[in-house]
Amino acid sequence: MTTRAGMIRTRVLAGLTLAGLLAVAACGGGGNTGAAPPQGGGGEGGGGSVAAANNLAGTEISVGSKEFTEQLILGQIAVQALQGAGATVTDRTNLVGTPVVRGALQSGEIDMYWEYTGTAWLGPLGNTDPVAGEQAQFDAVKQADAANGITWFAMAGANNAYAIAANPAAAQEFGVATISDWARLAQENPQAAGLCTAAEFPTRNDGLPAVEQTYGFDLPDANVAVLDFGLVYTSVAARNPCNFAVVFGTDAQVLQNKLVVLQDDKQALATYNVGVSMRTETYQAHAPAYEAIFGAIAKELTTQRATELNSKVDIDGETPEDVAKEFLVQAKIIDG
């Protein structure tokens, strides 16, 4: 996507400071106490939507997000879903980078944002090695962040992790559908298995070294083309100089270039499933309502669906606000 550099920055976790970018007062986690009743007002029309069935009237909540396309969409999904339930929402989306938005959450300047499990685990939580498996990684993050007064819930299937993708013609020509297939090709014909990638992936603990170790092969350096990120997709689409590329799982350019994402059949790559990270005091005030609303959203947010949403912004030129509303209405999270 056109703002993918922002995603890379979140994983590098550059040392940004909160003070210079957030000059806003901390907001409360919720205007009411206790669990929300199962039925109630709120909503944008009182129909049969999930939001309309979970009354958050009188609740004040502040929503944050990072600055790249997917995060802006997710932020607007949260803002509009909570408004649909009757909450008074302060929109503090479009914060620059993980350190800033995470710092805002910990300080109470925002109450929630969607975060990636791998980003939290390898960044703010200070770990060096990922946990294998999507659910296992989520559970590890949830347990670790509880000590910080942060509750994780509503993990979605959308996984914006590193992935290996193939030019569709190359995938068919060489019979490659999984990373195991690609590893076999790398051993038999390294040139055909050539990989285009941005600079970071070949040396990351959760990058190419992890893939080579898990799948038992060694792709020669001569067959790894390190390019500016913007050139990776066009190069693999043209099969010059590579048939395969390192991509992000929900990037709109995967769809635009009709790339085939290879199945990570041995789970070598770290997982970056998106889930809600919320201040625990905020969560506890209306846990049933938050679980219902964001649980319903998470069920709809597959990797394919997230990629399509990103494509509507990055390729079709729609706004994150409009894309979020269309998604929520179609999923019957809010009333149209």
ABEGO torsion letter per residue (X at the ends): XAAAAAAAAAAAGBBBBAAAABBBBBBBAEABBEBBBABEBEEAGGBABAAAABBABGBBBBBBBBABAAAAAAAAAAAAAAAAAGBBBBBABGBBEAAAAAAAAAAGABABBBBBAAAAAABAAGBABBBBEAAAAAAAAAAAAAAAGBBBBGBBABBBBBBBBBBAAAAAAAGBABAAAAAAAAAABAAAABBBBBAAAAABAABAAAAAAAAGBBBBAAABBBBBAAAAAAAAAAGOABABBBBBAABAAAAAAGBBBBBBAAGABBBBBBBBBBBAAAAAAAAAAAAAAAAAAAAABBAAAAAAAAAAAAAAGBBAAAAAAAAAAAAGABBX
